[in-house]
């Protein structure tokens, strides 16, 4: 198994992710673009000592950026929503990552 710290990179903290955390017991993370759902689930369970019910992932395209006349793009990345099982403690973002 890959190192869980290399699979789950950092939390995504937005209005939507905060609302999902409070209402649906879902947390959102930026993950390694090569990781699949089962690897993400195992890494989260190992890092945070919780049971994950389901994983939803989406690939995000990097935004266009300009510096003067030069145009480029930020890197593409992958986002994962992890739904925790009932009765599990909620993940606090600064616990292990």
N, C-alpha and C positions, 0 to 999 in steps of 0.2 A: 504494500500500500504506500502511496505517496505521502509525503509529510503534510499533515493537515494545515500547517501554517502556510504552505505554498499553494494550497487549494483555496482556502478562504482568505482573501486578501485584506478586506476592510469592510466595515458596515457602510451602508448607503442610508444617510439620514436626511430624509425629505419630509414634507408635510404628509405625503401619501404613506410613506413607510411608517411614520409615527402613528398615523391613524390605524393602519393595519395591525400594528403591534398592540395597540390598546383594545381594538374591537375583535380581531380575528385570531389573535395569538400567532401572528406571522411576523417574521423578521426578515430583513433584506440585506444581502451582502454582495459585494463585488467579488467574483470568483475567477479562478484561472480559466481562460477561454478554452483550454483543451479538456477541462474536467467535465464529466458527465454527471447525471443525477445521482447515481448510486455512490460515486466517489464523494460528491458534495454532502450527501446524507451521512455517510460514515465519518467524514471529517468533522462535521458539526456535532455529531453525537460524541465523538472522542474529545473535542476541544471543550465543549460546554457541559458535558455530562447530562444531556437531555435526550428524550426520545422524539424523533422527527416523524410526523405523520406523512407529509408529502413535500415534494420539491417541485417548484415551477421555475424554469430558466428562460432567459431571453437574451439574445445577442443585441448589443447596442452599437450603432455606428458612431464613430468619432465625429465631433462637430468640426466644421470648417473654421479656420482661424487665419487672420491676416496680420502681418507685421509690415507696415508700409505697403510696398507693391507686391511683396512676396505672399503667396497664399499656400497654406498647408492644411493638414488635418490632425486632430488629436487621435490617439490610438483607439481602435475598436476594443470593446470590452464586453464582458458577460455579467449579467445580474441574476441572482437567485433569490426566490422567495421561499422560505422554509416555514411550514406550518407545524407547530408543536402539538403533541398529543395532549389530550385533556389531563389536567392534574400535574403537568410538568411546570417547574418554575420558569418564569420568563427570563430570557437571556438579557443580561446587562452587557452593553456593547464593550465596556472597558474591562471585562472580566478576564479574557484570555487573549484577545487579538491585539 
